[in-house]
Amino acid sequence: MRAVTQLFIASRLCGKLLKMIEVTSLVGKPIYVNPDLIRSMEAVPDTILCFVDGTRVPVRETPDQVRNKVIQFKKEIMKGI
């Protein structure tokens, strides 16, 4: 969770969320993560996001929902939005 928290704080310092997608923690709070730092996902049965630094974050979304958010994010980046 440390890497995710640092990313969130760094992006807030810039005044807006940059390069982030929103997912939901198991307690229902939004978490903002950089999709470029997600290494893999597991469904055991909760979805666990595994980051490149080894951090593992459980989220409420299914792997398909997270994948769709990442795809949508990448499409928006490619459009220049």
C-alpha positions as CSV (number, residue, x, y, z in Angstrom):
1,M,0.0,0.0,0.0
2,R,3.0,2.3,0.5
3,A,3.7,2.8,-3.2
4,V,0.0,3.5,-3.9
5,T,-0.1,6.1,-1.0
6,Q,3.0,7.8,-2.3
7,L,1.6,7.9,-5.8
8,F,-1.6,9.4,-4.5
9,I,0.2,12.1,-2.5
10,A,2.5,13.0,-5.3
11,S,-0.4,13.4,-7.7
12,R,-2.4,15.5,-5.2
13,L,0.6,17.9,-4.8
14,C,0.3,18.6,-8.5
15,G,-3.3,19.7,-7.9
16,K,-4.9,16.9,-9.8
17,L,-4.8,13.2,-10.2
18,L,-2.4,12.3,-13.0
19,K,-1.9,9.0,-14.6
20,M,-4.4,7.3,-12.2
21,I,-7.3,5.0,-12.3
22,E,-9.8,4.7,-9.4
23,V,-10.4,1.4,-7.7
24,T,-12.2,0.6,-4.5
25,S,-10.6,-0.8,-1.3
26,L,-12.3,-3.7,0.4
27,V,-13.6,-1.2,3.0
28,G,-15.2,0.9,0.3
29,K,-12.8,3.8,0.1
30,P,-11.4,5.0,-3.3
31,I,-7.8,4.2,-4.1
32,Y,-6.0,5.9,-7.0
33,V,-3.3,3.8,-8.7
34,N,-1.0,4.3,-11.6
35,P,-2.0,1.5,-14.1
36,D,1.5,1.5,-15.5
37,L,2.8,0.2,-12.2
38,I,0.4,-2.8,-12.1
39,R,2.5,-6.0,-12.8
40,S,-0.3,-8.5,-12.5
41,M,-3.7,-9.2,-10.9
42,E,-5.0,-12.2,-8.9
43,A,-8.5,-13.3,-8.1
44,V,-8.3,-15.4,-4.9
45,P,-11.4,-14.7,-4.5
46,D,-10.8,-11.0,-4.0
47,T,-8.9,-9.2,-6.7
48,I,-5.4,-8.4,-5.7
49,L,-3.4,-5.8,-7.6
50,C,0.3,-6.7,-7.6
51,F,2.6,-3.8,-8.3
52,V,6.2,-3.7,-9.7
53,D,7.6,-3.0,-6.3
54,G,6.0,-6.0,-4.8
55,T,3.1,-4.2,-3.1
56,R,-0.1,-6.1,-3.1
57,V,-3.4,-4.3,-2.8
58,P,-6.8,-6.0,-2.5
59,V,-9.7,-4.2,-4.3
60,R,-13.5,-4.8,-4.8
61,E,-13.4,-4.7,-8.6
62,T,-13.1,-7.9,-10.6
63,P,-10.0,-8.4,-12.7
64,D,-12.2,-7.7,-15.8
65,Q,-13.4,-4.4,-14.3
66,V,-9.8,-3.3,-13.5
67,R,-8.7,-4.4,-17.0
68,N,-11.5,-2.3,-18.6
69,K,-10.5,0.8,-16.5
70,V,-6.9,0.4,-17.6
71,I,-8.0,0.0,-21.3
72,Q,-10.2,3.1,-21.0
73,F,-7.4,5.1,-19.4
74,K,-4.9,4.1,-22.2
75,K,-7.5,5.1,-24.8
76,E,-7.9,8.5,-23.2
77,I,-4.1,9.0,-23.1
78,M,-3.8,8.0,-26.8
79,K,-6.5,10.6,-27.7
80,G,-4.6,13.3,-25.8
81,I,-7.4,14.0,-23.4
